[in-house]
């Protein structure tokens, strides 16, 4: 296809694209849309890798828009020095296919330099005999800018003796001269002070001023005269330093001191003054340094001849440098393809290079050749630009790389040559997909695994080389929620290690499946998929949870009744527990840790059923307490405990009084707590009685009958929560109120009255006394009757934790 495309690109290769920009353009400024001018779209800019190359890269290409941008500072005076036309040569390179385009950027001058005088002040000596109309040449101002931005005019402050005249030479240069308007008289005025101002033609106008001090002397009326107004000489660039280049001569018709002529450089660039020296007496010009045609082809200078009387005249000197074949050709590789596939067709461009010879004419004409026995050849694409293309089949397995030597020879006498060697690497074709070591993977992971740990390793092999053999791994599918997948697992793209991102919970997720993909880096990329099944194993991380017996809604301990005539094997109750684990970790067993009467009840090891082991004896307490432990089958096992309160009674109404009449044995710790509570209660009651007595005495003294209203006999109100309806309704001769403490201890208060009352009402008693039976907790039921007096009182209970 390349031979057919070559005619389309050849006109663009031969005819350069030209842009014009002012100097000192800001960095990043747009020169022009290079992609548009080359006929490329915005997508082609990045796909075909559009870029520019030059010896000093002052420009770059925007990869998004294709604009040619300013990359570095552009100073016309520094780049092109004294040349009138400043052109920068660039090459635009594109790939796929490789091609090159010539670009010329013309740098226009801007007025960025003001005029400058060589001296801060000009001193002149003029004889008074100078006739009216005589012109005195002045040192002109120099301006590195060109054209309109160079020096365009001079101005001088008004003076009756002198006027300003501007002389224009053959090249358009302007030189200021003073013209004498009236005769000078040294005795009348010894000196004259003038101010000369140089103006350039830029916008805005820049200027510079210099003071002129004119000292009037006597009698010198003839200026020096050069033999030529313009001197021209051509010298070879091989001229040794210190050699005589040219001699200028001037004569003066005066005699004595007025005829002694000295020679000086004026209106000459500093670079020229450094290159050449002028003998003030003889007028011989010598070169101080070696000449280089490739750097400067011509030097122009102004030489002034001044006699002893201060009168001077000028001439122009032009020194042209002749080229010699002193530079070998250079080979510059502009583009080198980094990927040459082994199935490339003949004629494929693999490199672009150019030759450069700084010499001129036949000394700069270059031909290129290749070393033998390589399947490549050279095509000349344009002036000094060449393409290196394939010229035969390539076989990476036989020759993975080629060292190609390019030789460039000029046509000078004697000819000079140079060579450059490039290494071309043949790349592999991506024709093999990655292969996993297993058809599928199954991995077992115990729950509560540490987050970030590796749980599996998959590996795939690709026999290709380079990027075609570099395998990366990823997760492409899963039976988990897509949004939750990243919080569960991840895979290392480089190693294929699968990491857990969180601790798995067997009770929530027992298994899940992933589809992993191994994909190479070829183009187009090839890949293979494999399934990975993750099984989450159970650990004994959940203790059994007792469902029954449970505390009441208000936190009080419940009890179960057992008929007094229950026979051995009678099912009393059942401890119900569950375990969130599975397998052996959820296999529960039930054990009796503590019993009020060992041997009275039996507990099913696996069922948790509580049965009577024998009949109730006369010595057995009516209230029994069992402490049951529930253990699972894990390693180590986890357990939970449950307390059973069993009351032997034939009915619920019989069980309630029995709780106060027949106390069950309690452990020493519970009895100690009870006694401490009783002691604190007694102390509190004594304190309250003392307070009440003091209040009663004070009320009696005040003789207020209303103050005793709340202490009248027959009125007893006990505020607080009322007994549940199922505990207050029945055939018992007494009514009961059930009080439950919310501080972790359960307390039953039974208030006996002489008259029946409803459970939903406050307890109101007459003169008859009652008994208060507290049940301290579910583990120790004791009866402590206290006689209620007709006088109401405040009762405070203390609970010791």
Secondary structure, DSSP 4 states (H G I P E B T S, - for coil): -HHHHHHHHHHHHHS-EEEEEETTPPTT-EEEEHHHHTT--HHHHHHTT-EEE-SS--EEE-TTT-EEEE-S---HHHHTTT-SS-EEEEEEEETTTTEEEEEEEEEE--S-S--B-SSSEEEEEEETTPPTT-EEE-PPPB-SS-GGGSEEEEEE---SSEEEEEEE-TTS-EEEEEEE-S---TTT-SEEEEEEEEEESSSS--EEEEEEEEEEES------EES-SEEEEEEETTPPTT-EEEE--EE-SS-GGGG--EEEEES--HHHHHHEEE-TTT-EEEESS---TTT-SEEEEEEEEE-TTS-EEEEEEEEEEEP-S----EEEEEEE-S-EETTPPTT-EEEEEEEE-SS-GGGG-EEEEE-SS-SEEEEEEETTEEEEEE-S---TTT-SEEEEEEEEEE-SSS--EEEEEEEEEEEPP-----EESSSEEEEEEESSPPTT-EEEE--EE--S-GGGG-EEEEEEEESS-HHHHHHHEEE-TTT-EEEESS---TTT--EEEEEEEEEES-SS--EEEEEEEEEEE--S----EEEES---TTSPPP-EEE-TTPPTT-EEEE-EEE-SS-GGGG--EEEEEEESSTTSEEE-TTT-EEEESSPPPSSS-SEEEEEEEEE-SSSS--EEEEEEEEEE-SSHHHHHHHHHHSPPP--HHHHHHHHHHHHHHHHHHHHHHHHHHHHHHHHHHHT-GGGGGGG-TT-----SPPPPHHHH-SS-SS-------SSS----EEE--SS---TTS-----SS--BEEE---SS-------BPPSS----------
